[in-house]
Structure formats: C-alpha cells, structure tokens
Amino acid sequence: MLGACHLSRRTPRLYAHDIEGRRRVAMRSWCRDVQHRLLARLDDACERAVAERKRSLLGKLHGDVLEIGPGGYPSFGYFPRAVRWWGIEPNLNHYPSILAAAARVGIPAEIVASSGCALPFRDSSFDAVVSLFALCTVPDPPVMLSEIRRVLRPGGVFAFMEHVAASDFPTRMLQKAVRPIWIRFAEGCRPDCDTGSAIAAAGFTDVQFESFHIAVPIIHPHLSGIARK
C-alpha cells in the first residue's frame, strides 16, 4: 500500500506591480462610479427644471420623429402617443432603457446605429427632428444641423433644447478653462459650444427660440425653440 502523498499548497505571491495594478483597477472603478452618480444627480436636476418646457416643446409634434442622442433620459412621456419614433444613440448601454421606456407608453420605437454626423436616412424622411442637450456632444454641429435639414420633410420642424456658451466674459472663460476636464467627465459634452449661432446659420427658413437659465454649474445659459425647414 502506497503511503499518502501530501502536496503542499503554496499561497500565490503578490508582487509590488500586481498590488499596484489591482489598486489602479479599483481606483478606476471607484472613479467611474462617482462619475455616474454625479452625472445622474446633474441629469435629475436638469430634468426637473426643464420638464414643463419639454412638454410644451414636444407635445405638438406628430408623424415620424427622429431624436438625436436620447441618452439615459428618453422623453417618451412628453411626446404625443401617435408619433413614430426613431433614435440615434451612440451609447449601446442605453438601448434597453430607451426601448423599455417607449414600450411603457406604447410608442413604436427603433434605434438606428450611426457614427459621426452622417444620418443614415434618405432625404425628407421625418416630420420632426429632436435634439435635447445633444448637439454639445456631436463632433461637428454645423454638419449635423445640415444633416437634420436634409432628413426633414418640407415644412418639418427641428425642436431643440440646448445649453450654449455664456455671453458674459468671466463665465465664458471658465467654460473654456474647464472644457478638457468637462468633456471627459460629462461624456463628450462641450460647455462652451456656440450652438445658438450654429442653428441660426444652418439655413432653416424660420428659427424661433427663447433663452432661459437653470441653476446648474458650468452649462448655462440654455435655449429652447423650433427651427422650420
């Protein structure tokens, strides 16, 4: 009979570079969690502040509607139930929540993949295009606005609500100073984006908007309005 064979179990050694690597991974995870929590609080504050304006802006739209970048706060509760909705959203993580929100209110919804500013639709495809705090994140706003005009049907409307670069010098300089950090923190948002001027120069036949202010840091003032093709 063979004697029992005792195998020693060695505890793996953690070298200094392993410990440092694990520490960095944990720190990155913690930073992402803090970032998402802060962004959620900022989004909640903005949503409460603009709810009535969104209801007024979106409540009269009809037909085929395209929304640019609905993100984690889809606005289906503000649309009339009869609209047919398409969305362009670069963040795949938002797809399930967007489609679930549409299903809850009974609005037919489809998300279409797109990269850059080119919209994957034929000319004159939509009765309305919507952008709610989205143009600040697109690579080239004038090109995106040209694409929005292209896919709108004659007489169609572009409904927008955006934050814009401040007109007063101190705030404008602050926006420029924090821009590199803010872009990384807020998932591509540029706080000093001159969106109002870009919309005015985009070639719409009629542009009507109002300026307003909500109490959020860095990203103010705001514009809300309609541009007609």
SEDRENMI-639530 format. One line per 4 residues: number of its first residue (from 1); for each residue y, x, z of C-alpha. Coordinates in pm, whole numbers. Layout:
# residues N
NUM) Y:X:Z | ...
# end
This chain:
# residues 229
1) 0:0:0 | 334:137:-103 | 595:172:162 | 910:-33:144
5) 1175:121:-67 | 1519:99:92 | 1803:105:-160 | 2141:190:-20
9) 2427:-31:-135 | 2740:162:-191 | 3072:-6:-147 | 3279:50:-462
13) 3570:279:-401 | 3919:158:-479 | 4123:442:-615 | 4500:455:-591
17) 4552:347:-953 | 4318:47:-902 | 4514:-64:-597 | 4843:-22:-781
21) 4712:-216:-1080 | 4597:-506:-864 | 4930:-505:-682 | 5118:-529:-1012
25) 4899:-818:-1133 | 4954:-1004:-807 | 5329:-943:-825 | 5348:-1069:-1185
29) 5156:-1381:-1089 | 5388:-1443:-794 | 5696:-1392:-1011 | 5568:-1638:-1273
33) 5500:-1895:-1002 | 5852:-1856:-860 | 5999:-1877:-1211 | 5813:-2200:-1290
37) 5917:-2354:-958 | 6283:-2268:-1010 | 6280:-2394:-1369 | 6116:-2717:-1257
41) 6390:-2772:-1000 | 6658:-2698:-1257 | 6497:-2935:-1507 | 6468:-3209:-1244
45) 6837:-3175:-1156 | 6940:-3188:-1524 | 6714:-3488:-1594 | 6864:-3690:-1309
49) 7216:-3601:-1419 | 7175:-3699:-1785 | 6934:-3994:-1760 | 7190:-4264:-1846
53) 7337:-4059:-2130 | 6989:-4008:-2275 | 6923:-4381:-2251 | 7242:-4454:-2444
57) 7179:-4178:-2699 | 6815:-4256:-2778 | 6792:-4629:-2708 | 6919:-4737:-3051
61) 6709:-4507:-3268 | 6449:-4661:-3498 | 6180:-4584:-3751 | 6041:-4234:-3795
65) 6177:-3991:-3534 | 6134:-3614:-3515 | 6209:-3436:-3187 | 6274:-3062:-3174
69) 6122:-2893:-2868 | 6045:-3180:-2626 | 5901:-2927:-2380 | 5774:-3031:-2040
73) 6008:-3329:-2009 | 5932:-3562:-2302 | 6177:-3852:-2334 | 5949:-4134:-2445
77) 6080:-4360:-2171 | 6420:-4367:-2343 | 6303:-4444:-2698 | 6252:-4797:-2829
81) 5879:-4874:-2834 | 5882:-4940:-3209 | 5960:-4581:-3312 | 5702:-4350:-3464
85) 5739:-4004:-3311 | 5670:-3652:-3434 | 5743:-3339:-3234 | 5787:-2968:-3297
89) 5686:-2778:-2983 | 5607:-2404:-2978 | 5454:-2405:-2628 | 5091:-2518:-2658
93) 5070:-2571:-2282 | 5299:-2874:-2314 | 5084:-3059:-2569 | 4862:-3253:-2325
97) 5153:-3376:-2110 | 5355:-3477:-2418 | 5072:-3682:-2571 | 4987:-3836:-2233
101) 5350:-3943:-2183 | 5355:-4104:-2529 | 5031:-4288:-2461 | 5164:-4430:-2134
105) 5445:-4613:-2314 | 5249:-4694:-2631 | 5449:-4483:-2878 | 5247:-4330:-3165
109) 5296:-3952:-3136 | 5194:-3644:-3327 | 5278:-3280:-3252 | 5308:-3051:-3552
113) 5276:-2673:-3532 | 5570:-2478:-3668 | 5702:-2125:-3641 | 6061:-2016:-3680
117) 6326:-2257:-3805 | 6147:-2397:-4112 | 6039:-2758:-4054 | 5703:-2841:-4218
121) 5814:-3175:-4364 | 5932:-3300:-4702 | 6295:-3379:-4773 | 6420:-3715:-4640
125) 6121:-3775:-4411 | 6290:-3913:-4097 | 6533:-4180:-3987 | 6639:-3968:-3689
129) 6602:-3616:-3554 | 6650:-3547:-3184 | 6733:-3226:-3001 | 6771:-3232:-2623
133) 6861:-2889:-2484 | 6654:-2724:-2756 | 6893:-2558:-3003 | 6977:-2289:-2747
137) 6622:-2154:-2788 | 6582:-2150:-3167 | 6619:-1811:-3341 | 6885:-1926:-3588
141) 7067:-2255:-3503 | 7257:-2284:-3838 | 6928:-2254:-4030 | 6762:-2511:-3802
145) 7055:-2750:-3848 | 7027:-2710:-4225 | 6657:-2798:-4198 | 6741:-3101:-3983
149) 6981:-3227:-4251 | 6715:-3168:-4516 | 6444:-3376:-4347 | 6681:-3663:-4259
153) 6693:-3962:-4489 | 7031:-4060:-4636 | 7228:-4226:-4357 | 6988:-4086:-4094
157) 7119:-3952:-3765 | 7083:-3634:-3568 | 7101:-3723:-3197 | 7175:-3422:-2978
161) 7243:-3324:-2620 | 7300:-2955:-2565 | 7471:-2710:-2335 | 7727:-2488:-2507
165) 7922:-2170:-2448 | 8204:-2212:-2196 | 8559:-2219:-2323 | 8718:-2052:-2019
169) 8713:-1673:-2028 | 8554:-1596:-1685 | 8257:-1831:-1735 | 8210:-1716:-2096
173) 8195:-1353:-1980 | 7949:-1447:-1705 | 7726:-1620:-1962 | 7733:-1312:-2183
177) 7661:-1082:-1889 | 7356:-1273:-1767 | 7225:-1358:-2113 | 6948:-1092:-2129
181) 6810:-1196:-1788 | 6858:-1569:-1852 | 6671:-1556:-2183 | 6365:-1415:-2006
185) 6395:-1643:-1706 | 6458:-1967:-1898 | 6203:-1919:-2179 | 6442:-1818:-2456
189) 6748:-2021:-2355 | 7076:-1853:-2454 | 7354:-1965:-2215 | 7637:-1862:-2449
193) 7509:-2039:-2762 | 7803:-2189:-2954 | 7606:-2498:-3052 | 7903:-2733:-3087
197) 8065:-2522:-3358 | 7731:-2484:-3537 | 7680:-2863:-3550 | 8037:-2919:-3671
201) 7985:-2667:-3953 | 7638:-2791:-4057 | 7757:-3026:-4333 | 7697:-3368:-4174
205) 7919:-3646:-4311 | 8023:-3766:-3966 | 7994:-3598:-3624 | 8084:-3779:-3304
209) 8029:-3631:-2958 | 8164:-3614:-2608 | 8182:-3323:-2369 | 8061:-3356:-2011
213) 7980:-3139:-1711 | 7685:-3142:-1475 | 7655:-2929:-1165 | 7405:-2666:-1279
217) 7466:-2292:-1283 | 7536:-2088:-1598 | 7451:-2358:-1857 | 7768:-2565:-1892
221) 7960:-2746:-2036 | 7747:-2996:-2230 | 7778:-3202:-2548 | 7615:-3531:-2638
225) 7653:-3714:-2965 | 7543:-3824:-3312 | 7573:-3649:-3647 | 7507:-3859:-3958
229) 7374:-3733:-4289
# end
